[in-house]
């Protein structure tokens, strides 16, 4: 079994739908954003919406001019704390003979920072309700804590992650870094892990998830966040990360092609910095969706990623509303391979 890359053929994307009890600032704007993302995804592939109440979700969509009856959308109900599907969603494995497996790791609210008792049960709940194909095997990975946004892969046995997140207190503090590495290799069939020891973006609550810092775009290409302003507190950590990325080598010993993505100009909410990042893009069948900030840098990021993904339509979705929850487009989605 192996962990597939995000650019491989997908079956569907999961969204977990917000409601008034989820921790969002200005919920109507967040729902507007979710609807735009749902529209964008369903142009290319199917969508699974996990929600507290289907009728409530349908009303949200109807009020925003989207009729799911004509779109490839399925709904599954589950109690939820919040809506970060990338982190509470299952992580998929595929086998050489068509085997399909989902791994259900512990989600503990990014190191016990936020309530997660319901989100930690979502994968088990929706699996029991038939959200996945019958041939998909469910594997309970407790007590190991892992969020999908904390890892990224080339699909060939290399995993990229940050030591700050995976080795943080209140996740798997009973394990050393070498023990964590062995558990990840065993779970995902990995050959190696590239550990990023630097890199952070102000306002990030995740202890430096890799999906806002650096992402595989192909087995030999990594897109990553940069900050050119020396007065910005993100400049030094991201510069140190860039130097480490330059030292990484592909499986055949060559330097990676590195594609810098500028940070959007710093945005704030009630005096708190918001962690906007173009590295939080989502790869789907035939397209790449970039979280936009309505700034000139949106187009710079789009052009650079379009050059990396010439066979996909690269477009920007205004995701400023998601920053109120200190996340982005990749954070609220989870993709599943074809056949799942």
HELIX and SHEET records of a PDB file:
HELIX    1   1 UNK A   27  UNK A   42  1                                  16    
HELIX    2   2 UNK A   54  UNK A   63  1                                  10    
HELIX    3   3 UNK A   68  UNK A   70  5                                   3    
HELIX    4   4 UNK A   85  UNK A   88  1                                   4    
HELIX    5   5 UNK A  109  UNK A  112  1                                   4    
HELIX    6   6 UNK A  119  UNK A  121  5                                   3    
HELIX    7   7 UNK A  122  UNK A  128  1                                   7    
HELIX    8   8 UNK A  148  UNK A  150  5                                   3    
HELIX    9   9 UNK A  163  UNK A  166  1                                   4    
HELIX   10  10 UNK A  177  UNK A  188  1                                  12    
HELIX   11  11 UNK A  210  UNK A  212  5                                   3    
HELIX   12  12 UNK A  234  UNK A  247  1                                  14    
HELIX   13  13 UNK A  278  UNK A  280  5                                   3    
HELIX   14  14 UNK A  297  UNK A  308  1                                  12    
HELIX   15  15 UNK A  320  UNK A  325  5                                   6    
HELIX   16  16 UNK A  330  UNK A  332  5                                   3    
SHEET    1   A 4 UNK A  73  UNK A  77  0                                        
SHEET    2   A 4 UNK A  46  UNK A  51  1                                        
SHEET    3   A 4 UNK A  10  UNK A  16  1                                        
SHEET    4   A 4 UNK A 333  UNK A 337 -1                                        
SHEET    1   B 3 UNK A  91  UNK A  94  0                                        
SHEET    2   B 3 UNK A 100  UNK A 106 -1                                        
SHEET    3   B 3 UNK A 136  UNK A 145  1                                        
SHEET    1   C 3 UNK A 151  UNK A 153  0                                        
SHEET    2   C 3 UNK A 158  UNK A 162 -1                                        
SHEET    3   C 3 UNK A 192  UNK A 196  1                                        
SHEET    1   D 3 UNK A 214  UNK A 218  0                                        
SHEET    2   D 3 UNK A 221  UNK A 226 -1                                        
SHEET    3   D 3 UNK A 257  UNK A 262  1                                        
SHEET    1   E 2 UNK A 267  UNK A 269  0                                        
SHEET    2   E 2 UNK A 272  UNK A 274 -1                                        
SHEET    1   F 3 UNK A 282  UNK A 284  0                                        
SHEET    2   F 3 UNK A 287  UNK A 292 -1                                        
SHEET    3   F 3 UNK A 313  UNK A 318  1                                        
END                                                                             
